[in-house]
Amino acid sequence: MGVASAFGGDTGKSVSLFRRILGSLHPLIGAEIGVYSLDGLLVFGLLLVCTCAYLRKVPRLRTWLLSERRGVWGVCHKAAVIGTRLHVAVSVSCLLMAFYVLLGK
């Protein structure tokens, strides 16, 4: 006996009904969202670089968060260095990604 029949129905129908209800409530809620999509990874990377570059400008946070150059905090340190050295390219790519997300999708 499957899990779907144990709970009294097909889970595929209930999921599609749930998506249809959400889609009728708001068009953006019912949209398909790719968890591992390329544009999602680009947005995450840009936000990481911009946030770490901003945190590098704050002196107290720089010594507290970005002093390590290895491990997880090392990734933040490297993202902060990329954000400060390539600030023009990062800001242009943030603007392009914002227009893509708002208008292109």
DSSP file (Angstrom, degrees, kcal/mol; ACC not computed):
  #  RESIDUE AA STRUCTURE BP1 BP2  ACC     N-H-->O    O-->H-N    N-H-->O    O-->H-N    TCO  KAPPA ALPHA  PHI   PSI    X-CA   Y-CA   Z-CA
    1    1 A M              0   0    0      0, 0.0     2,-0.0     0, 0.0     0, 0.0   0.000 360.0 360.0 360.0 127.7    0.0    0.0    0.0
    2    2 A G     >  -     0   0    0      1,-0.1     4,-1.6     4,-0.0     5,-0.1  -0.276 360.0-112.9 -80.6 168.0    1.5    3.3   -1.0
    3    3 A V  H  > S+     0   0    0      2,-0.2     4,-1.5     1,-0.2     6,-0.1   0.872 115.5  54.6 -67.2 -37.4    1.7    6.5    1.0
    4    4 A A  H  4>S+     0   0    0      1,-0.2     5,-2.3     2,-0.2    -1,-0.2   0.911 111.2  43.6 -65.6 -41.9   -0.8    8.3   -1.3
    5    5 A S  H >45S+     0   0    0      3,-0.2     3,-0.8     1,-0.2    -1,-0.2   0.803 108.3  59.6 -74.9 -25.8   -3.4    5.6   -1.0
    6    6 A A  H 3<5S+     0   0    0     -4,-1.6    -1,-0.2     1,-0.2    -2,-0.2   0.837 108.5  44.7 -68.1 -31.6   -2.9    5.4    2.8
    7    7 A F  T 3<5S-     0   0    0     -4,-1.5    -1,-0.2     2,-0.3    -2,-0.2   0.300 126.2 -98.9 -97.9  10.2   -3.8    9.0    3.1
    8    8 A G  T < 5S+     0   0    0     -3,-0.8     2,-0.3     1,-0.1    -3,-0.2   0.854  83.0  20.1  87.3  36.8   -6.8    8.8    0.8
    9    9 A G  S   <S-     0   0    0     -5,-2.3     2,-0.5    -6,-0.1    -2,-0.3  -0.931  87.8 -57.3 161.4 179.3   -5.8   10.0   -2.6
   10   10 A D     >  -     0   0    0     -2,-0.3     4,-1.3     1,-0.1     3,-0.3  -0.754  33.3-151.1 -89.0 127.9   -3.2   10.9   -5.2
   11   11 A T  H  > S+     0   0    0     -2,-0.5     4,-2.2     1,-0.2     5,-0.2   0.782  93.5  63.6 -71.9 -25.7   -0.6   13.4   -4.0
   12   12 A G  H  > S+     0   0    0      1,-0.2     4,-2.2     2,-0.2    -1,-0.2   0.888 103.0  47.9 -64.4 -39.1   -0.1   14.7   -7.6
   13   13 A K  H  > S+     0   0    0     -3,-0.3     4,-2.2     2,-0.2    -1,-0.2   0.886 111.9  49.3 -68.5 -38.7   -3.7   15.9   -7.7
   14   14 A S  H  X S+     0   0    0     -4,-1.3     4,-2.2     2,-0.2    -2,-0.2   0.870 111.1  49.9 -70.3 -34.5   -3.5   17.6   -4.4
   15   15 A V  H  X S+     0   0    0     -4,-2.2     4,-2.5     2,-0.2    -2,-0.2   0.922 111.9  47.4 -68.2 -42.9   -0.3   19.4   -5.3
   16   16 A S  H  X S+     0   0    0     -4,-2.2     4,-2.2     1,-0.2    -2,-0.2   0.874 112.2  50.2 -67.0 -34.8   -1.7   20.6   -8.6
   17   17 A L  H  X S+     0   0    0     -4,-2.2     4,-2.3     2,-0.2    -1,-0.2   0.905 110.2  50.6 -65.4 -41.2   -4.8   21.8   -6.8
   18   18 A F  H  X S+     0   0    0     -4,-2.2     4,-2.5     2,-0.2    -2,-0.2   0.912 111.8  47.1 -62.1 -43.7   -2.6   23.6   -4.3
   19   19 A R  H  X S+     0   0    0     -4,-2.5     4,-2.8     1,-0.2    -1,-0.2   0.877 110.9  52.2 -65.9 -37.1   -0.7   25.3   -7.1
   20   20 A R  H  X S+     0   0    0     -4,-2.2     4,-1.6     2,-0.2    -2,-0.2   0.899 110.9  47.2 -66.2 -40.0   -3.9   26.2   -8.8
   21   21 A I  H  X S+     0   0    0     -4,-2.3     4,-1.4     2,-0.2    -2,-0.2   0.933 115.2  45.5 -66.1 -45.5   -5.3   27.8   -5.7
   22   22 A L  H  X S+     0   0    0     -4,-2.5     4,-2.1     1,-0.2     8,-0.5   0.893 110.7  54.2 -64.8 -38.4   -2.0   29.7   -5.1
   23   23 A G  H  < S+     0   0    0     -4,-2.8    -1,-0.2     1,-0.2    -2,-0.2   0.833 107.7  50.0 -65.1 -32.0   -1.9   30.8   -8.7
   24   24 A S  H  < S+     0   0    0     -4,-1.6    -1,-0.2    -5,-0.2    -2,-0.2   0.787 108.9  53.2 -76.3 -26.3   -5.3   32.2   -8.5
   25   25 A L  H  < S-     0   0    0     -4,-1.4    -2,-0.2     1,-0.3    -1,-0.2   0.942 131.3  -9.0 -71.8 -47.3   -4.4   34.2   -5.4
   26   26 A H     X  -     0   0    0     -4,-2.1     4,-1.4    -5,-0.1     3,-0.4  -0.972  59.3-135.6-153.2 134.5   -1.4   35.9   -6.8
   27   27 A P  T  4 S+     0   0    0      0, 0.0     4,-0.3     0, 0.0    -1,-0.1   0.807 104.7  50.4 -66.6 -28.5    0.4   35.3  -10.1
   28   28 A L  T  4 S+     0   0    0      1,-0.2     3,-0.4     2,-0.2    -5,-0.1   0.785 105.7  55.9 -80.3 -25.5    3.9   35.3   -8.6
   29   29 A I  T  4 S+     0   0    0     -3,-0.4    -6,-0.2    -7,-0.3    -1,-0.2   0.905 108.5  46.1 -72.2 -39.9    3.1   32.9   -5.8
   30   30 A G  S  < S+     0   0    0     -4,-1.4    -1,-0.2    -8,-0.5    -7,-0.2   0.477  88.8 114.3 -82.6  -1.0    1.9   30.1   -8.1
   31   31 A A  S    S-     0   0    0     -3,-0.4     2,-0.3    -4,-0.3    -3,-0.0  -0.351  77.7-102.0 -70.8 149.9    4.9   30.5  -10.5
   32   32 A E        -     0   0    0     -2,-0.0     2,-0.5     1,-0.0    -1,-0.1  -0.549  37.1-158.6 -70.6 132.1    7.4   27.7  -10.9
   33   33 A I        -     0   0    0     -2,-0.3     2,-0.7    -3,-0.1     3,-0.1  -0.966   8.1-146.3-118.8 121.7   10.5   28.4   -8.9
   34   34 A G    >   -     0   0    0     -2,-0.5     3,-1.0     1,-0.2     6,-0.1  -0.775   6.9-163.8 -86.1 116.5   13.8   26.7   -9.8
   35   35 A V  T 3  S+     0   0    0     -2,-0.7    -1,-0.2     1,-0.3     0, 0.0   0.903  90.0  33.8 -68.3 -40.3   15.7   26.2   -6.6
   36   36 A Y  T 3  S+     0   0    0     -3,-0.1    -1,-0.3     4,-0.1     2,-0.1  -0.244  87.9 141.9-109.7  44.0   19.0   25.5   -8.4
   37   37 A S    <>  -     0   0    0     -3,-1.0     4,-1.9     1,-0.1     5,-0.2  -0.478  59.2-121.0 -83.6 158.0   18.5   27.8  -11.4
   38   38 A L  H  > S+     0   0    0      1,-0.2     4,-2.3     2,-0.2     5,-0.2   0.896 112.5  51.3 -66.2 -41.1   21.4   29.7  -12.8
   39   39 A D  H  > S+     0   0    0      1,-0.2     4,-2.2     2,-0.2    -1,-0.2   0.851 108.5  52.7 -68.3 -31.1   19.8   33.1  -12.3
   40   40 A G  H  > S+     0   0    0      2,-0.2     4,-2.3     1,-0.2    -1,-0.2   0.898 110.1  47.8 -66.6 -40.4   19.1   32.2   -8.6
   41   41 A L  H  X S+     0   0    0     -4,-1.9     4,-2.5     2,-0.2    -2,-0.2   0.877 111.2  51.1 -67.6 -36.8   22.8   31.3   -8.1
   42   42 A L  H  X S+     0   0    0     -4,-2.3     4,-2.6     2,-0.2    -2,-0.2   0.910 110.4  48.8 -65.9 -41.7   23.8   34.6   -9.8
   43   43 A V  H  X S+     0   0    0     -4,-2.2     4,-2.5     2,-0.2    -2,-0.2   0.925 112.0  49.2 -62.9 -44.0   21.6   36.6   -7.6
   44   44 A F  H  X S+     0   0    0     -4,-2.3     4,-2.3     1,-0.2    -2,-0.2   0.923 112.2  48.2 -61.2 -44.4   22.9   34.8   -4.5
   45   45 A G  H  X S+     0   0    0     -4,-2.5     4,-2.5     2,-0.2    -2,-0.2   0.907 112.2  48.4 -63.8 -42.2   26.5   35.4   -5.6
   46   46 A L  H  X S+     0   0    0     -4,-2.6     4,-2.6     1,-0.2     5,-0.2   0.908 111.9  49.0 -65.4 -40.9   25.9   39.1   -6.2
   47   47 A L  H  X S+     0   0    0     -4,-2.5     4,-2.4    -5,-0.2     5,-0.2   0.886 111.3  50.5 -65.4 -37.4   24.2   39.5   -2.9
   48   48 A L  H  X S+     0   0    0     -4,-2.3     4,-2.4    -5,-0.2     5,-0.2   0.931 112.8  45.6 -64.3 -45.7   27.0   37.8   -1.1
   49   49 A V  H  X S+     0   0    0     -4,-2.5     4,-2.2     1,-0.2    -2,-0.2   0.924 115.4  46.4 -64.8 -44.6   29.6   39.9   -2.8
   50   50 A C  H  X S+     0   0    0     -4,-2.6     4,-2.0     2,-0.2    -2,-0.2   0.908 114.1  47.6 -66.0 -41.6   27.7   43.2   -2.2
   51   51 A T  H  X S+     0   0    0     -4,-2.4     4,-2.5    -5,-0.2    -2,-0.2   0.928 113.7  46.3 -66.0 -44.9   27.0   42.3    1.4
   52   52 A C  H  X S+     0   0    0     -4,-2.4     4,-1.5    -5,-0.2    -1,-0.2   0.868 111.2  52.4 -67.5 -35.3   30.6   41.3    2.2
   53   53 A A  H  X S+     0   0    0     -4,-2.2     4,-0.8    -5,-0.2    -1,-0.2   0.886 111.0  48.1 -66.7 -37.3   32.0   44.4    0.5
   54   54 A Y  H >X S+     0   0    0     -4,-2.0     3,-0.9     1,-0.2     4,-0.7   0.922 110.3  51.0 -66.7 -43.4   29.6   46.6    2.6
   55   55 A L  H 3< S+     0   0    0     -4,-2.5     3,-0.5     1,-0.3    -1,-0.2   0.784 103.0  60.9 -65.4 -25.6   30.7   44.8    5.8
   56   56 A R  H 3< S+     0   0    0     -4,-1.5    -1,-0.3     1,-0.2    -2,-0.2   0.789  98.5  57.4 -70.7 -26.5   34.3   45.4    4.9
   57   57 A K  H << S+     0   0    0     -3,-0.9    -1,-0.2    -4,-0.8    -2,-0.2   0.708  89.5  81.3 -76.8 -20.1   33.7   49.1    4.9
   58   58 A V  S  X S-     0   0    0     -4,-0.7     4,-2.3    -3,-0.5     5,-0.2  -0.791  74.6-150.6 -88.3 116.7   32.5   49.0    8.6
   59   59 A P  H  > S+     0   0    0      0, 0.0     4,-1.8     0, 0.0     5,-0.2   0.879  90.8  46.5 -60.5 -43.4   35.7   49.0   10.8
   60   60 A R  H  > S+     0   0    0      1,-0.2     4,-1.4     2,-0.2     5,-0.1   0.901 116.5  44.5 -67.9 -39.7   34.3   47.0   13.7
   61   61 A L  H  >>S+     0   0    0      2,-0.2     4,-3.1     1,-0.2     5,-0.9   0.811 107.5  60.7 -72.8 -29.0   32.6   44.4   11.5
   62   62 A R  H  X5S+     0   0    0     -4,-2.3     4,-0.9     1,-0.2    -2,-0.2   0.931 109.4  40.6 -64.3 -44.3   35.7   44.1    9.4
   63   63 A T  H  <5S+     0   0    0     -4,-1.8     4,-0.2    -5,-0.2    -1,-0.2   0.820 121.2  44.4 -73.0 -28.5   37.9   43.0   12.3
   64   64 A W  H  <5S+     0   0    0     -4,-1.4    -2,-0.2    -5,-0.2    -3,-0.2   0.915 129.5  16.7 -83.2 -44.6   35.2   40.8   13.7
   65   65 A L  H  <5S+     0   0    0     -4,-3.1     3,-0.4   -10,-0.1    -3,-0.2   0.846 127.2  41.7 -98.5 -39.2   33.9   39.0   10.6
   66   66 A L  S  <<S+     0   0    0     -4,-0.9    -3,-0.1    -5,-0.9    -1,-0.1   0.134  82.9  93.7-105.7  20.7   36.4   39.4    7.8
   67   67 A S        +     0   0    0     -4,-0.2     2,-0.2    -3,-0.0    -1,-0.2   0.773  69.3  83.1 -82.1 -25.4   39.7   38.9    9.6
   68   68 A E        -     0   0    0     -3,-0.4     9,-0.2     1,-0.1     3,-0.0  -0.567  53.9-172.7 -79.0 140.8   39.8   35.1    8.8
   69   69 A R        +     0   0    0     -2,-0.2     2,-0.3     8,-0.1    -1,-0.1   0.336  65.4  60.8-113.5   4.5   41.2   34.2    5.4
   70   70 A R  S  > S+     0   0    0      7,-0.0     4,-0.6     4,-0.0     3,-0.4  -0.905  91.8  10.3-128.4 157.9   40.4   30.4    5.5
   71   71 A G  H  > S-     0   0    0     -2,-0.3     4,-1.1     1,-0.2     3,-0.0  -0.383 116.8 -26.9  79.9-154.8   37.3   28.4    5.9
   72   72 A V  H >> S+     0   0    0      1,-0.2     4,-1.3     2,-0.2     3,-0.5   0.908 141.3  49.9 -65.7 -43.3   33.7   29.8    5.6
   73   73 A W  H 3> S+     0   0    0     -3,-0.4     4,-2.1     1,-0.2    -1,-0.2   0.775 103.1  62.9 -68.5 -24.0   34.7   33.3    6.8
   74   74 A G  H 3X S+     0   0    0     -4,-0.6     4,-2.6     2,-0.2    -1,-0.2   0.848  98.5  54.6 -66.3 -34.2   37.5   33.2    4.2
   75   75 A V  H <X S+     0   0    0     -4,-1.1     4,-2.4    -3,-0.5    -1,-0.2   0.903 108.8  48.6 -63.7 -41.0   34.9   32.9    1.4
   76   76 A C  H  X S+     0   0    0     -4,-1.3     4,-2.1     2,-0.2    -2,-0.2   0.890 110.6  51.2 -65.3 -38.5   33.3   36.1    2.9
   77   77 A H  H  X S+     0   0    0     -4,-2.1     4,-2.1    -9,-0.2    -2,-0.2   0.925 111.7  46.4 -63.5 -44.3   36.7   37.7    2.9
   78   78 A K  H  X S+     0   0    0     -4,-2.6     4,-2.3     1,-0.2    -2,-0.2   0.876 111.3  51.7 -67.0 -37.3   37.4   36.8   -0.7
   79   79 A A  H  X S+     0   0    0     -4,-2.4     4,-2.4     2,-0.2    -1,-0.2   0.876 109.3  51.1 -65.6 -36.4   33.9   38.0   -1.7
   80   80 A A  H  X S+     0   0    0     -4,-2.1     4,-2.0     2,-0.2    -2,-0.2   0.885 109.4  49.8 -67.4 -38.2   34.6   41.3    0.0
   81   81 A V  H  X S+     0   0    0     -4,-2.1     4,-2.4     2,-0.2     5,-0.3   0.915 111.9  48.1 -65.8 -42.4   37.9   41.7   -1.8
   82   82 A I  H  X S+     0   0    0     -4,-2.3     4,-2.3     1,-0.2    -2,-0.2   0.914 111.7  50.9 -62.1 -42.8   36.1   41.0   -5.2
   83   83 A G  H  < S+     0   0    0     -4,-2.4    -1,-0.2     1,-0.2    -2,-0.2   0.848 114.4  42.1 -66.0 -34.9   33.4   43.5   -4.3
   84   84 A T  H >< S+     0   0    0     -4,-2.0     3,-0.7     2,-0.1    -1,-0.2   0.865 118.5  43.1 -82.1 -35.8   35.8   46.3   -3.4
   85   85 A R  H 3< S+     0   0    0     -4,-2.4     3,-0.2     1,-0.2    -2,-0.2   0.867 125.3  33.1 -77.3 -35.3   38.2   45.8   -6.3
   86   86 A L  T 3X S+     0   0    0     -4,-2.3     4,-2.6    -5,-0.3     5,-0.2  -0.232  75.6 138.3-111.9  42.9   35.6   45.3   -9.0
   87   87 A H  H <> S+     0   0    0     -3,-0.7     4,-2.1     1,-0.2    -1,-0.2   0.813  71.0  51.1 -63.7 -31.5   33.0   47.6   -7.5
   88   88 A V  H  > S+     0   0    0     -3,-0.2     4,-2.3     2,-0.2    -1,-0.2   0.941 113.3  43.9 -70.2 -46.4   32.0   49.1  -10.9
   89   89 A A  H  > S+     0   0    0      1,-0.2     4,-2.3     2,-0.2    -2,-0.2   0.882 114.7  50.3 -65.9 -37.8   31.5   45.7  -12.6
   90   90 A V  H  X S+     0   0    0     -4,-2.6     4,-2.1     2,-0.2    -1,-0.2   0.912 111.4  47.7 -67.5 -42.1   29.6   44.4   -9.5
   91   91 A S  H  X S+     0   0    0     -4,-2.1     4,-2.1    -5,-0.2    -2,-0.2   0.895 112.6  48.7 -68.3 -38.5   27.3   47.4   -9.4
   92   92 A V  H  X S+     0   0    0     -4,-2.3     4,-2.5     1,-0.2    -1,-0.2   0.915 112.2  48.7 -65.7 -41.8   26.6   47.1  -13.2
   93   93 A S  H  X S+     0   0    0     -4,-2.3     4,-2.3     2,-0.2    -2,-0.2   0.847 109.2  53.6 -68.2 -31.9   25.9   43.4  -12.9
   94   94 A C  H  X S+     0   0    0     -4,-2.1     4,-2.2     2,-0.2    -1,-0.2   0.914 110.3  47.2 -65.3 -42.3   23.5   44.1   -9.9
   95   95 A L  H  X S+     0   0    0     -4,-2.1     4,-2.2     2,-0.2    -2,-0.2   0.921 113.2  48.1 -64.4 -43.6   21.6   46.6  -12.0
   96   96 A L  H  X S+     0   0    0     -4,-2.5     4,-2.2     1,-0.2    -2,-0.2   0.903 112.3  49.0 -63.6 -40.5   21.4   44.2  -15.0
   97   97 A M  H  X S+     0   0    0     -4,-2.3     4,-2.6     2,-0.2     5,-0.2   0.871 108.9  53.5 -67.9 -35.6   20.3   41.4  -12.7
   98   98 A A  H  X S+     0   0    0     -4,-2.2     4,-2.5     2,-0.2     5,-0.3   0.926 110.6  46.0 -64.1 -44.0   17.6   43.6  -11.1
   99   99 A F  H  X>S+     0   0    0     -4,-2.2     4,-2.7     2,-0.2     5,-1.0   0.881 113.2  51.0 -65.1 -37.2   16.2   44.5  -14.5
  100  100 A Y  I  X>S+     0   0    0     -4,-2.2     5,-1.4     3,-0.2     4,-0.8   0.926 113.2  43.9 -65.0 -44.5   16.3   40.8  -15.5
  101  101 A V  I  <5S+     0   0    0     -4,-2.6     4,-0.2     3,-0.2    -2,-0.2   0.912 121.4  39.1 -68.9 -41.8   14.5   39.6  -12.4
  102  102 A L  I  <5S+     0   0    0     -4,-2.5    -2,-0.2    -5,-0.2    -3,-0.2   0.893 135.4  14.1 -77.1 -39.5   11.9   42.4  -12.5
  103  103 A L  I  <5S+     0   0    0     -4,-2.7    -3,-0.2    -5,-0.3    -2,-0.2   0.788 123.6  51.1-107.9 -34.8   11.2   42.6  -16.3
  104  104 A G  I  <<       0   0    0     -5,-1.0    -3,-0.2    -4,-0.8    -4,-0.1   0.804 360.0 360.0 -80.9 -30.3   12.7   39.6  -17.9
  105  105 A K      <       0   0    0     -5,-1.4    -1,-0.2    -4,-0.2    -4,-0.1   0.495 360.0 360.0 -78.3 360.0   11.2   36.8  -15.9
